[in-house]
């Protein structure tokens, strides 16, 4: 699965209380029926007027059908890298939020659907109906949009989810350095310096977090960002924003990842 995926879930039969292992984090927008979640001695019900964010892990769940019809839910699944990427990107904002009343080990949270969320669910349906080459990137942006809305309205609940998925301080420093310098042409030594680590330690921890070496990861992220920028901008404008000193190097990197030059890609949009 990619970092973020969208599914429409329909169930015609009542699901009794079952053991569920979530390999990915889940946002469940219930449309018809009722979901009951059991965790750590707590019982939480989710109806048509609410939705839930559940961190990956083990749960007991029951799915109840409505009086007439099937159980229906729109599900947005995302991995921890996207979750932690969000918290790293907005670390400066999050650090300024009050911490009183925040639970430290809450793996899920239930929220009421407000007008913003209702419009958000509609926009997800439009993305699903009209699949494009940028569907994954659009879903990642939609995830960030929803999280910012919830962070502003329910800071304690979102911070509780953050603490549940808390990584080591060293890991968070790496993610902050990556997210804040994704378009800067920093060397491996400079990134390691920002994280107060040796080059070998930084590289080892980076591979543990991202599953690939820094140069490969930064190249892929920049070229994904390049695709998005090229929709509205000329290649000669994009390469400078991505930390390249000349268009030739940018074009070579773009072709290495996408198989075509920036100009060819732009002409085919």
ZIDATA-V829800 format. One line per field, one symbol per residue. phi: phi as a letter, one per 20 degrees, with the letter a starting at -180 (. if undefined). psi: psi as a letter, one per 20 degrees, with the letter a starting at -180 (. if undefined). A space follows every 50 residues. Layout:
phi = ???
psi = ???
//
This chain:
phi = .ffbcdcddccedfefgcecdeecfcddefdbobddddblndccdcdfec bcdcfgqdcdccddffgcpdecbecdebefffgffffffdgffffeefdf nefebdebbdcefdgffffffffffffffdfcfdgfffffffgfgfffff ffecgfffffffffegeffffffffffffecfdeeeefffffffelcfff fgfffffffdmbfgffffffffffffgffffdcegfeffffdneebffff ffffffedncfgfffffef
psi = qahpqpqopppiqporpqppoohrqpoonphpappppppkiqppppahjr rqppqqapqpqpopqrgoarpppppopqrhhhghgghghkhhghhiqqjp jpqimoiqqpqqprhghghghghghhhhgnprijgghghhhhgggghggh hhhmggghhghghhjprqhgghhghghghikhjqmqrhhgghghjlqrgg gggghghhgijrqgggghggghhghggghihirqhhhghhhjjqhqhggg gggghhgiirrhggghhi.
//
